[in-house]
Amino acid sequence: MYAAEMGISLFSEINRYTLEDAKVELFYHLQIAGGSYERIPMGIFEVSEANRKEKCLEIKAYDYMVRFEKAFTSLESIGNAYND
């Protein structure tokens, strides 16, 4: 399992401190037969960093897969899963 990272630079005067605990939802739209568009979700990302660079705001965010990141030791896999 891999976690995705999103990085974006915005020309904005948004205060970087207002982005604490912010979430970003990304989508793209695919044109299908008949000319209509289908909305394709790209994930939900949690903002981890927001840094001001003169007139730009640089944002780094990680998707929800980071929530599944757990420490693993080999001792947890010892035993019989079907032991009655």
N, C-alpha and C positions, 0 to 999 in steps of 0.2 A: 504494500500500500504506500502510495506517495502523496504528500501534501503539495498542493499547488501554491505558488507565490504570485501575487499581483503587485506590480509596481507601476505607478502612474505619476506624472507631473502635471499639475493644474496651474494655469495662469489665473490665480484667484487671490482675493484678499481674506479668505476664510481664516479665522483664528485657529491655529493648529490644535489648541487645547480643547476646542469644541468637538474634536473628532475622537475623544477618548471613548472607548467602548462602541465606536461606530461600526456599522456593517455595510458592506457594498455588495449588491447583487448584480451580476453581469449576465447579459443575454445577447444573443445575436439573432437576426431575422433572416430566414432562408426562404427565398422565393421558390414556390413549388408550382407544379403544373396548374395552369388556369390563371396564373398571375397573382394568386394570393400568397401571403407570407405566413410562415410558421415560426413561432417564438421558441427558441432553443435556449434553455438555461445553461449557463457556464459555471454556476456555483455561487455560494455565499461566502464572502471573505470578511474576516475580522481585522480591523485596522490595528497594526502593532506599532507602527511608527508614522509620524507626520512631522516633517522637517521643513522649515521655512528657508528658502534660498532666494533672496531679494524679492522678485515679483512672483516666484513660483512656490507652490506647495508640493513637496514630494511625499507620496504616500506609499507605504509598504503594508501589505495585508496578506494573511494566510487563510486558506480555506478550512472548513470544519474538520478535515481529516487530521489536523494537528491535535484535535481533542482525543483522538484514539492513540496518541503516542504514549506508550507506557513502558516502564522499565521491564525487562524480561531476564529471568535467570533460568538456567537449565534445570534447576531443582523443581521448578513448577511443572515440568513435563514428565517427571518420573512417576510411574505407576500404571495401573491398568484402568483404562477409561470405562471398561465394561465389568468392573469388579462388583459382584452382588453383595 
